[in-house]
Every structure is written in C-alpha cells, then in structure tokens.
C-alpha cells in the first residue's frame, strides 16, 4: 500500500509524530492534525529505553537524541530517606553493548523538536497546527475527519494519537472514563548548578517510600536535574500537567526525605512546581474499527511507574507502519497491528500499576524484602528492553 494511500493522524505529540515519520519513510502520504496553534511539547524529562531507541535509530535520530540528552550510568532503586540502594540496573556503555542502543534521558521538548524536524524534512506540509479533529466517519473506501473549523479531510485510515482525552477513542470505543488512580504527580526541573556537586547525579534513581515515591535524573547534558514525585491523595480534581501549584505543598509532601530530594525542591523556582492527577483506564480488547485505530495513551494510557508510556506509543508507531506496509487491505492491516500490540501494552499497563504498590510500601523492611524477591535488571532485559518493534516477528503476518 505504501506510496498509494494517505494516512490521517490526530495528534502531533511524540506518538503521533513518530507514527508520521515512520509512515513517511515507508512511502505513505501523511497528514497530522494538531489542535495546538504551535508545535511544542510541555513537561520535563522522558526516558528512552532500548525498545523505543531502536525505532529512533531506524529513523536516523539516535545520534541527535544522545547529543541532546544524558546517558545515565545506572538505574537505582533507593530507600526514600537514607538513599540506600535496593537494586541496580546497569546502564551507560554496558547497556549499549547489551542492547545495541543506549539508555537516554532527554527533555520532552528536545525529543519533540527532533521529531518535528524529522517529519518536516520528509514532508514540510505533513503537519497542520490549530486543527483539532472533532469527529470522523468511515466507509468502505476510507475515512473522513471533520476539523474544528468545519472543514473535512479524507484518507485511507485514521490514527488516533490524541492522548488520554482522545476524541478518536470516543468514536472507536465509546465513553470509557479515565479513573483517578489515587496519586498526583509533582514535577520540577532545576539547573544543576544550583545543587551541590554530590547531588548532580549521573544516574536515574527511583526513591521509594511510604505512600509516595520520587524519580530523579539529569537532562540536557547534565545541565538540568529532573524530579517527578508521585504522592497518594484521597481525591484530586485537576488533571492538567501545566498547572502550577504552591511550592510549599511540594516541600511538605517530601519532608523528611533524603537531602538530595529536598535540595532539588529547595532549588526549584517557586512558581514552576507543577502537579497533576494521574488517571488511567482498564486495558480494552479492541481499539480499531475498519479504518480507524488508536496509538499510545489514546489506546492504553499508562501510569509512569515503568517509564514506558511514551515508549509504548513509539513501539505502536513502528509496528503500525510495518503492518500497513505489509498488508494492502487497510482493515486487515489495522487488525494485524492490534493483534500484535494488545497483549504487550496490557502487560505494561498492569505492571506499571503493580509498581505503584511496590514503590509505596509502608516501611523499609517491606521494601527490602520486596526488592530481594525480584531482579529488575533480569526481568526488564528479558522482555522489555529486548523488544525490537522494527524487526519483531508479527503474529499472523
């Protein structure tokens, strides 16, 4: 089908742009509709593990991602107050040798910029901003999307990469409310020069403690330190991750934690502390119709407790481009894509939820015992990091 079909994509985030780039390289015509008036990404850090990195390598972006980010030396699980290491996943050059690509931490805005540049290098007109998809209709020959201004666009297929509040998902799966998980997430980034040298870490660290946990890692060559803290709250209404909250509330949530955590919070700009509600959905058994399918959080919103939400969208994009290239019949191609993604993404969703319980155990002896029973490095290397979306054997291909 490559070179003959036009694929429509709702959403110009990391998942939508990765899909656009992979499809353009495969020879498809692509139209991306992004509701924002400017192509930009908000947020802070993102972790690029090998399973996603192989897709970026295929797109020719891995060198630029390395240059814009940091290659952490290790991934540590730590006790919240003492900093004692519960377990380690080796990263750095050893990780590259084992998996063929490095483990990189990068600012979301930097990764998004690289993807925008890649898509525009392949087709300068592929992305349209200020264009929100409001509805769609499909027939035997294609799909028509209606945009917020009332105009319509036609293509052979529509990919909903429009996030947890996806309009496309509503049309595919009906109303499926996102449930509050009981956690809200803080995020701050601070210039590393504001921190003592001992706290300018070159590692990715998960700090586990009663009812909450924090994740820290460097960005932009070590110039920034990123902190995300997930705290249990009985109820929370706001789910926007661009809403500032009082710095004092964040500081109080991590009182008594390791000095590195409190030092990062103390170094943060007081008006640049953000908190949002974490919501997710139960995995569903189908996210495609004849000519419409979903990708990333629109299909399988994932809690950030494995750092795999964006990676799943990247994997989706690569597998979808392959099935559309292999199978000339669009409905059959979308069904093939779904069959090859549903079980893996459901496992990620469920294991991310399980990690929330692990990271929030009520006392240090429980934490030590739980980590003693698991080998995170062996587990993740065996099935998570080893997955290559660009070459994995497709079921029923």
Secondary structure, 3 states (H helix, E strand, C coil): CCCCCEEEEECCCHHHHHHHHHHHHCCCEEEEEECCCCCCCCCCEEEECHHHHHHHHHCCCHHHHHHHCECCCEEEEEECCCCCEEEEEECHHHHHHHHCCCCEEEEHHHHHHHHHHHHHHHCCCCEEECCCEEEEEECCCCEEEEECCCCEEEECEEEECCCCCCHHHHHHHCCCCCEEEEEEEEEEEEEHHHCCHHHCCCCEEEEEECCEEEEEEEEHHHCEEEEEEEEECCCCCCCCCCCECCHHHHHHHCCCCCHHHHHHHHHCCCCCCEEEEEEECCCCCCCECCCEEECCHHHHCCCCCCCCHHHHHHHHHHHHHHHHHHCCCHHHHHHHHHHHHHHHHHHHHHHHHHHHHHHCCCCHHHHHHHHHCCCHHHHHHHHHCCCCCCCCCCCCC
